[in-house]
């Protein structure tokens, strides 16, 4: 069980890369902080691609894959550094288009959408009308929040109207908290759970729920990469690490991102292990197989500097 996993502390991804062919890597908090890539990320991705690793960037983003691709490109993470992007927003869009799975059947054609900055891309190109009044909606889509400008309380009036109408909600980003720069902000998952508190029905699309992981693993299997050769790298125990464990693949937690404050004063192996154990207690014993400081290849430069010629 996850509670008895003994986590191995790694200097970098180079410590584990030879053991895996498929890498599922979270986006926010692992690759970047919302503004720029973390130090060493681009170099690490280059090293993985040079070793013919297949990389899927998996994000609980309410935006579609193509939009995330453009966002990554703008901050310096180009498409040559990975193979594919899959987002919870993409899975939601595809489900709403095909309507061939249980949770998407019978939703109706009018949606009330809660998103960041009024973004409507999650239903763009679909035969769905976005309504501004939740009382006129057939279903609810929760794709983002305007935190920190808006608080949970700012959304409660609309959520209560949706509950009274007994609208089914699709949460296209299950993250309870998000990373923006050095700040942790309220995620769409928090709104979805408040909707449940009010008595509403919510279908969560994304990590840690199995469908999105199984979709990634199906892609890997098309390239003859199987679960035993696959690892999930993320910054959140509740989404990335738990999700990986639920589909029986190995996991690696980075100390950047969501849990960074928990490791801030942990400098020795004993104190790092204690911080990790405290986190595991908070998240029902979920613990990763590996722990790294950040998504960096390692620290090879000092070794090379001191390496003698011909050795």
C-alpha positions as CSV (number, residue, x, y, z in Angstrom):
1,X,0.0,0.0,0.0
2,X,1.1,3.6,-0.5
3,X,1.6,4.1,3.3
4,X,4.5,1.7,3.3
5,X,6.3,3.1,0.3
6,X,9.9,4.1,1.2
7,X,10.7,7.2,-0.8
8,X,14.0,7.5,-2.5
9,X,15.6,10.9,-2.6
10,X,17.1,11.8,-6.0
11,X,19.5,14.5,-7.0
12,X,17.7,14.8,-10.3
13,X,15.7,13.0,-13.0
14,X,19.0,11.4,-14.3
15,X,18.8,9.1,-11.2
16,X,15.7,7.4,-12.5
17,X,15.5,8.0,-16.3
18,X,17.0,4.7,-17.3
19,X,14.2,2.8,-15.6
20,X,11.4,4.4,-17.6
21,X,10.4,5.0,-21.2
22,X,7.1,6.9,-20.7
23,X,7.0,10.1,-18.6
24,X,3.8,11.7,-17.6
25,X,4.7,15.2,-16.4
26,X,2.4,17.7,-14.7
27,X,2.6,21.3,-16.0
28,X,1.9,24.0,-13.3
29,X,4.3,23.7,-10.3
30,X,6.6,21.2,-12.2
31,X,7.5,22.8,-15.5
32,X,6.7,26.4,-14.6
33,X,5.2,28.7,-12.0
34,X,2.7,30.3,-14.3
35,X,5.2,33.0,-15.5
36,X,8.4,31.2,-16.4
37,X,10.0,27.7,-16.4
38,X,11.7,26.5,-13.2
39,X,15.5,26.4,-13.4
40,X,16.8,23.3,-15.3
41,X,13.4,22.3,-16.7
42,X,14.2,23.0,-20.4
43,X,17.6,21.2,-20.1
44,X,16.0,18.2,-18.4
45,X,13.3,17.8,-21.1
46,X,16.1,18.0,-23.7
47,X,18.0,15.3,-22.0
48,X,14.9,13.1,-21.8
49,X,14.1,13.6,-25.5
50,X,17.7,12.9,-26.5
51,X,17.3,9.5,-24.8
52,X,14.1,8.8,-26.8
53,X,11.7,9.1,-23.9
54,X,8.1,9.6,-24.7
55,X,6.7,12.6,-22.8
56,X,3.1,13.5,-22.2
57,X,2.4,16.7,-20.3
58,X,-0.7,16.1,-18.3
59,X,-2.5,19.1,-16.8
60,X,-5.6,19.8,-14.8
61,X,-6.1,22.8,-17.0
62,X,-9.6,23.8,-17.9
63,X,-8.1,25.0,-21.3
64,X,-7.7,22.8,-24.3
65,X,-4.4,21.2,-25.3
66,X,-3.6,23.6,-28.1
67,X,-4.0,26.6,-25.8
68,X,-1.6,25.0,-23.3
69,X,0.8,24.3,-26.1
70,X,0.8,28.0,-27.0
71,X,1.2,29.0,-23.4
72,X,4.2,26.8,-23.0
73,X,5.8,28.0,-26.2
74,X,5.5,31.6,-25.0
75,X,7.4,30.9,-21.8
76,X,10.2,28.9,-23.6
77,X,9.0,25.3,-23.5
78,X,8.6,24.5,-27.2
79,X,6.8,21.5,-28.7
80,X,10.0,19.7,-29.5
81,X,10.6,19.1,-25.8
82,X,7.6,16.8,-25.4
83,X,5.4,14.5,-27.5
84,X,1.8,15.4,-26.4
85,X,-0.3,17.5,-24.1
86,X,-3.5,16.2,-22.5
87,X,-5.6,18.4,-20.3
88,X,-8.8,17.9,-18.3
89,X,-10.2,20.7,-20.4
90,X,-9.4,18.8,-23.6
91,X,-11.1,15.6,-22.2
92,X,-14.1,17.7,-21.3
93,X,-14.4,19.2,-24.7
94,X,-14.0,15.9,-26.5
95,X,-16.6,14.4,-24.2
96,X,-19.1,17.2,-24.8
97,X,-18.5,16.9,-28.5
98,X,-19.1,13.1,-28.8
99,X,-21.6,12.7,-25.9
100,X,-20.9,8.9,-26.1
101,X,-19.9,8.5,-22.4
102,X,-22.3,8.3,-19.4
103,X,-21.4,11.5,-17.7
104,X,-21.9,13.5,-20.9
105,X,-25.2,12.0,-22.0
106,X,-28.4,14.0,-21.5
107,X,-26.8,17.2,-20.2
108,X,-28.7,19.5,-22.5
109,X,-27.5,22.3,-24.8
110,X,-27.3,25.4,-22.5
111,X,-24.3,25.7,-20.2
112,X,-23.4,28.1,-17.4
113,X,-19.6,28.3,-17.5
114,X,-17.4,29.4,-14.6
115,X,-13.9,30.1,-15.9
116,X,-10.9,32.3,-15.6
117,X,-11.4,35.7,-17.2
118,X,-14.6,34.7,-18.9
119,X,-12.8,32.1,-21.1
120,X,-15.2,30.0,-23.2
121,X,-12.8,27.9,-25.1
122,X,-13.9,24.7,-23.3
123,X,-17.1,24.8,-25.3
124,X,-15.8,26.6,-28.4
125,X,-17.0,25.0,-31.7
126,X,-19.6,22.9,-29.9
127,X,-23.4,23.0,-30.4
128,X,-23.7,24.4,-26.9
129,X,-25.1,27.8,-25.9
130,X,-23.4,29.7,-23.0
131,X,-25.9,31.5,-20.8
132,X,-25.0,34.3,-18.5
133,X,-27.9,33.5,-16.1
134,X,-27.5,30.2,-14.3
135,X,-31.2,29.9,-13.9
136,X,-31.4,29.4,-17.7
137,X,-28.8,26.7,-17.9
138,X,-29.1,22.9,-18.4
139,X,-25.8,22.1,-16.9
140,X,-22.8,23.7,-15.2
141,X,-19.1,23.7,-16.3
142,X,-16.5,24.7,-13.8
143,X,-13.2,25.3,-15.7
144,X,-11.4,28.0,-13.7
145,X,-11.7,30.7,-11.1
146,X,-10.7,34.4,-11.0
147,X,-8.8,33.9,-7.7
148,X,-7.3,35.7,-5.9
149,X,-9.4,38.6,-7.2
150,X,-12.6,36.6,-6.4
151,X,-13.1,34.5,-3.3
152,X,-15.2,31.3,-2.8
153,X,-18.0,33.4,-1.4
154,X,-18.2,35.5,-4.6
155,X,-19.4,32.3,-6.4
156,X,-21.8,30.9,-3.9
157,X,-24.9,32.8,-5.1
158,X,-24.6,31.3,-8.6
159,X,-23.8,27.8,-7.2
160,X,-26.9,27.9,-5.1
161,X,-29.1,28.8,-8.1
162,X,-27.6,25.8,-10.0
163,X,-28.2,23.5,-7.1
164,X,-31.9,24.6,-6.9
165,X,-32.2,23.8,-10.6
166,X,-30.5,20.4,-9.9
167,X,-27.9,21.0,-12.6
168,X,-25.2,18.5,-13.1
169,X,-21.7,20.0,-12.9
170,X,-18.7,19.1,-14.9
171,X,-15.5,20.1,-13.1
172,X,-12.8,20.4,-15.9
173,X,-10.0,21.1,-13.4
174,X,-10.2,19.2,-10.1
175,X,-7.3,21.1,-8.5
176,X,-8.3,22.6,-5.1
177,X,-5.3,24.9,-5.2
178,X,-3.2,26.3,-8.0
179,X,0.2,28.0,-8.4
180,X,0.6,31.5,-9.7
181,X,4.1,32.8,-9.4
182,X,5.0,32.3,-5.7
183,X,1.4,32.4,-4.7
184,X,-1.0,29.5,-4.0
185,X,-4.5,30.4,-5.2
186,X,-8.0,28.8,-5.1
187,X,-8.6,26.2,-7.8
188,X,-11.8,25.2,-9.6
189,X,-11.9,22.0,-7.5
190,X,-12.7,24.1,-4.4
191,X,-15.8,25.5,-6.2
192,X,-16.8,22.0,-7.2
193,X,-16.5,20.7,-3.7
194,X,-18.6,23.6,-2.4
195,X,-21.2,22.7,-5.0
196,X,-21.2,19.2,-3.5
197,X,-21.5,20.7,-0.1
198,X,-24.7,22.5,-1.2
199,X,-26.1,19.2,-2.5
200,X,-25.0,19.4,-6.2
201,X,-23.8,16.5,-8.3
202,X,-20.3,16.9,-9.7
203,X,-18.3,14.8,-12.2
204,X,-14.6,15.5,-11.9
205,X,-12.6,15.2,-15.1
206,X,-8.8,15.1,-14.6
207,X,-6.3,14.0,-12.0
208,X,-6.4,12.0,-9.8
209,X,-9.3,10.3,-11.5
210,X,-8.4,7.3,-13.6
211,X,-9.9,8.0,-17.1
212,X,-7.4,10.7,-17.9
213,X,-4.4,8.5,-16.7
214,X,-5.8,5.6,-18.7
215,X,-6.0,7.8,-21.8
216,X,-2.3,8.6,-21.4
217,X,-1.4,5.0,-20.9
218,X,-3.3,4.0,-24.0
219,X,-1.2,6.5,-26.0
220,X,2.0,5.0,-24.5
221,X,0.8,1.4,-25.4
222,X,0.5,2.5,-29.0
223,X,4.3,3.1,-28.7
224,X,4.9,-0.2,-27.0
225,X,5.4,1.5,-23.6
226,X,3.6,-0.3,-20.7
227,X,2.7,0.7,-17.1
228,X,5.8,-0.8,-15.6
229,X,7.9,1.5,-17.9
230,X,5.8,4.6,-17.0
231,X,6.3,7.2,-14.3
232,X,4.1,10.2,-13.2
233,X,6.1,13.3,-12.1
234,X,4.1,16.0,-10.3
235,X,3.9,18.5,-7.4
236,X,0.7,17.4,-5.7
237,X,0.1,14.3,-3.6
238,X,-3.6,14.5,-3.9
239,X,-3.7,14.7,-7.7
240,X,-0.5,13.6,-9.4
241,X,0.9,11.0,-6.9
242,X,-2.5,9.5,-5.9
243,X,-3.6,9.4,-9.5
244,X,-0.4,7.6,-10.6
245,X,-0.9,5.1,-7.7
246,X,-4.5,4.4,-8.7
247,X,-3.4,3.1,-12.1
248,X,-0.4,1.3,-10.6
249,X,2.5,3.3,-12.1
250,X,5.5,4.7,-10.2
251,X,5.5,8.3,-9.1
252,X,7.9,11.1,-8.4
253,X,7.2,14.2,-6.4
254,X,9.0,17.5,-7.0
255,X,9.4,20.0,-4.1
256,X,8.6,23.0,-6.3
257,X,5.0,24.0,-6.7
258,X,2.1,23.2,-4.4
259,X,4.0,21.6,-1.5
260,X,7.0,23.9,-1.6
261,X,6.2,25.6,1.7
262,X,6.3,22.1,3.5
263,X,9.9,21.6,2.4
264,X,11.1,25.2,2.9
265,X,13.0,24.6,6.1
266,X,13.9,20.9,5.4
267,X,17.6,20.8,4.6
268,X,18.8,17.4,5.8
269,X,17.6,14.0,4.7
270,X,16.0,13.4,8.1
271,X,14.1,16.7,8.0
272,X,13.0,16.2,4.4
273,X,11.7,12.7,5.3
274,X,9.8,14.2,8.3
275,X,8.2,16.9,6.1
276,X,7.2,14.2,3.6
277,X,5.8,12.0,6.3
278,X,3.7,15.0,7.6
279,X,2.4,15.5,4.1
280,X,1.6,11.8,3.8
281,X,-0.5,12.0,7.0
282,X,-2.5,14.9,5.6
283,X,-3.2,12.9,2.4
284,X,-4.2,9.5,3.7
285,X,-0.8,7.9,3.5
286,X,-0.1,8.8,-0.1
287,X,3.7,8.9,-0.6
288,X,5.7,8.9,-3.8
289,X,8.3,6.4,-4.9
290,X,10.8,9.2,-5.6
291,X,11.4,12.8,-4.4
292,X,13.4,15.4,-6.3
293,X,14.0,19.1,-5.6
294,X,12.8,20.1,-9.0
295,X,12.5,18.8,-12.6
296,X,16.2,19.1,-13.4
297,X,18.5,16.5,-14.9
298,X,20.9,16.6,-12.0
299,X,24.0,18.6,-11.2
300,X,26.6,17.3,-13.5
301,X,28.7,20.4,-13.9
302,X,30.8,20.1,-10.7
303,X,31.6,16.5,-11.5
304,X,32.8,17.4,-15.0
305,X,34.8,20.3,-13.6
306,X,36.8,18.0,-11.4
307,X,37.0,15.1,-13.8
308,X,40.5,14.4,-15.0
309,X,41.2,14.1,-18.7
310,X,41.3,10.5,-19.9
311,X,39.5,9.1,-16.8
